[in-house]
Amino acid sequence: MTDTDYPLLSRQLDALTADEPDALANTANFVALLWQALPAINWLGTYVVRGTDLVLGPFQGKPACARIPVGKGVCGTAVSERRSLRIENVDEFPGHIACDSASRSELVVPLVINDTVVGVLDIDSPHLSRFSSEDQAGIERLCRDYCALLESRAQTTFI
């Protein structure tokens, strides 16, 4: 499902973050921008690496799991494997952590600053196979651009 104009989102993100030095404010706006732009999703947010756990960061949607162990679930696996995971059917992912029982598919992209995974962007949908390879590429690009912005400001985390 790709009707999303990712280059436009990139320009909008640049405009939202251009004059704001605070990483937390910018991450909250990054999440809100994507929440408004992406159709057919039921949760979108961030988790930040804190030791051996991922801790909930800015998000949009229902209340979520506050803490996920690195290496567990889709988010924790994306961190431990340092790669994006596009899951067509979350019920078929071994060890899936169901924070929202309505979620059917998921896209998780690691957030990397200075070659260190500092967190993830997690997007859930109530539809099976919601995320296409084009969606994955577009979201990965936005995450890389956002992390590069933070690096350029000598910030080592996104919150």
C-alpha positions as CSV (number, residue, x, y, z in Angstrom):
1,M,0.0,0.0,0.0
2,T,2.0,3.0,-1.2
3,D,0.2,6.2,-1.9
4,T,2.5,8.1,0.4
5,D,4.7,10.9,-0.9
6,Y,7.9,10.1,1.0
7,P,9.9,13.0,-0.6
8,L,7.2,15.4,0.5
9,L,7.3,14.0,4.0
10,S,11.1,14.5,4.0
11,R,10.7,18.1,3.1
12,Q,7.9,18.6,5.7
13,L,10.2,17.0,8.3
14,D,13.0,19.3,7.4
15,A,10.7,22.3,7.8
16,L,9.4,21.1,11.2
17,T,12.9,20.5,12.6
18,A,14.8,23.4,11.0
19,D,14.7,25.8,13.9
20,E,14.1,23.5,16.9
21,P,17.3,22.2,18.6
22,D,15.5,19.9,21.1
23,A,15.6,16.2,20.1
24,L,12.5,15.3,22.1
25,A,10.3,18.0,20.5
26,N,11.6,17.1,17.0
27,T,11.0,13.4,17.6
28,A,7.4,14.1,18.8
29,N,6.8,16.1,15.6
30,F,8.4,13.4,13.5
31,V,6.1,10.8,14.9
32,A,3.0,13.1,14.6
33,L,3.9,13.9,11.0
34,L,4.1,10.2,10.0
35,W,0.9,9.4,12.0
36,Q,-1.0,12.0,10.0
37,A,0.5,10.9,6.7
38,L,0.3,7.1,6.7
39,P,-3.0,5.5,6.1
40,A,-4.3,2.3,7.6
41,I,-2.1,2.3,10.7
42,N,-3.2,1.9,14.4
43,W,0.0,2.8,16.2
44,L,3.2,4.6,15.4
45,G,6.0,5.5,17.8
46,T,9.5,5.1,19.1
47,Y,11.4,3.0,21.5
48,V,14.8,4.1,22.9
49,V,17.5,1.7,23.9
50,R,18.2,1.9,27.7
51,G,20.7,-0.8,28.6
52,T,19.2,-4.1,27.7
53,D,15.7,-2.8,27.1
54,L,13.7,-0.6,24.7
55,V,11.8,2.0,26.6
56,L,8.7,3.7,25.1
57,G,9.3,7.1,23.6
58,P,7.1,9.6,21.7
59,F,4.1,7.8,20.0
60,Q,0.6,8.1,18.6
61,G,-2.1,5.6,19.2
62,K,-3.3,3.6,22.2
63,P,-1.2,3.2,25.3
64,A,1.6,0.8,24.6
65,C,4.1,-1.6,26.2
66,A,6.4,0.6,28.2
67,R,9.5,-1.7,28.0
68,I,10.6,-4.4,25.6
69,P,13.8,-6.5,26.1
70,V,16.4,-6.1,23.3
71,G,16.2,-9.3,21.3
72,K,12.5,-10.0,22.0
73,G,9.5,-9.3,19.8
74,V,9.7,-7.5,16.5
75,C,11.2,-4.3,18.0
76,G,13.8,-6.0,20.1
77,T,14.8,-8.3,17.3
78,A,15.3,-5.3,14.9
79,V,17.7,-3.8,17.4
80,S,19.7,-7.0,18.1
81,E,19.9,-7.7,14.3
82,R,20.5,-4.1,13.4
83,R,18.0,-4.3,10.5
84,S,14.5,-3.3,9.6
85,L,11.8,-5.9,9.9
86,R,8.6,-5.8,7.7
87,I,6.2,-8.3,9.1
88,E,3.2,-9.3,6.9
89,N,1.4,-11.2,9.7
90,V,2.5,-10.5,13.3
91,D,0.8,-13.8,14.4
92,E,3.4,-15.7,12.4
93,F,6.4,-13.9,14.0
94,P,7.9,-16.1,16.8
95,G,7.8,-14.3,20.1
96,H,5.6,-11.4,18.8
97,I,4.7,-9.0,21.7
98,A,1.1,-8.0,21.3
99,C,0.8,-4.5,22.7
100,D,-2.4,-4.0,20.7
101,S,-4.4,-7.0,19.8
102,A,-5.8,-5.2,16.7
103,S,-2.4,-5.1,15.1
104,R,-1.9,-7.5,12.2
105,S,1.2,-6.3,10.4
106,E,4.2,-4.2,11.5
107,L,7.2,-2.3,10.2
108,V,10.2,-1.6,12.6
109,V,13.2,0.5,11.5
110,P,16.3,0.9,13.7
111,L,17.3,4.4,14.5
112,V,21.1,4.7,14.2
113,I,23.2,7.6,15.4
114,N,27.0,7.5,15.1
115,D,26.8,3.9,14.0
116,T,25.0,2.9,17.2
117,V,21.4,1.7,17.3
118,V,19.7,4.1,19.7
119,G,16.1,3.0,19.2
120,V,13.5,2.1,16.7
121,L,10.6,3.5,14.9
122,D,7.7,1.1,15.2
123,I,4.6,1.2,12.9
124,D,1.6,-1.2,13.4
125,S,-1.4,-1.7,11.2
126,P,-4.7,-3.6,11.7
127,H,-4.4,-4.9,8.1
128,L,-2.4,-7.9,7.0
129,S,0.5,-7.1,4.6
130,R,-0.1,-3.3,5.1
131,F,3.5,-2.3,4.4
132,S,5.1,-2.7,0.9
133,S,8.8,-2.7,0.1
134,E,8.3,0.9,-1.2
135,D,6.9,1.9,2.2
136,Q,9.8,0.2,3.9
137,A,12.3,2.0,1.7
138,G,10.5,5.4,2.2
139,I,10.4,5.0,6.0
140,E,14.0,3.8,6.2
141,R,15.1,6.9,4.2
142,L,13.1,9.2,6.6
143,C,14.7,7.5,9.6
144,R,18.2,7.8,8.1
145,D,17.6,11.5,7.3
146,Y,16.3,12.2,10.8
147,C,19.2,10.5,12.5
148,A,21.6,12.3,10.2
149,L,20.0,15.6,11.4
150,L,20.5,14.6,15.0
151,E,24.1,13.6,14.3
152,S,24.8,17.0,12.7
153,R,23.6,18.6,15.9
154,A,25.9,16.4,18.0
155,Q,22.9,14.7,19.6
156,T,23.4,11.1,20.5
157,T,19.8,10.1,21.2
158,F,16.5,11.1,19.7
159,I,14.8,12.0,23.0
